[in-house]
Amino acid sequence: MSTTASTGYAYRWAALDRTALLALAAEVLGAQCWSYRASSYWDTHQKPLLTHIDHGASAAIDLDGDFGQAFSKAAELRWRRNDADSYDVLVLTESALPTTNAIPIGSYDTRAAVAGMLHKNGSVQRIEYRTPGRPQVVFVRVCKL
């Protein structure tokens, strides 16, 4: 496992509507990303939970669940549904965002690492992720599969 250090930034939007959330995803993630959508508590049909998106984040992210996340090399975006029309959104990135609409949570030192993920079929896939350098921050930002 290799590690490199950089500065991470966290931003929050307390109440974005669907259109604003998808526009933010396109802005911070870029054209190619992965999206993870958790099921709604009342989902009766299963959809793929991890989806590769290679034609624009705003066009293909599935917001039907109660919460989810999308990530790219540039950033990770996490959302939680507040109600039928709004989402609470967190963005983790290694680049300061020039936005005035966000609540800056702060900056912190991060360490990049690469690990292997073992699939049920025996194959191994490399995962790149970042962890915070401070013990009071308890999230991992996935960067790349």
Order of alpha helices (4+ residues) and beta strands (2+ residues): beta-alpha-beta-beta-alpha-beta-beta-beta-beta-beta-beta
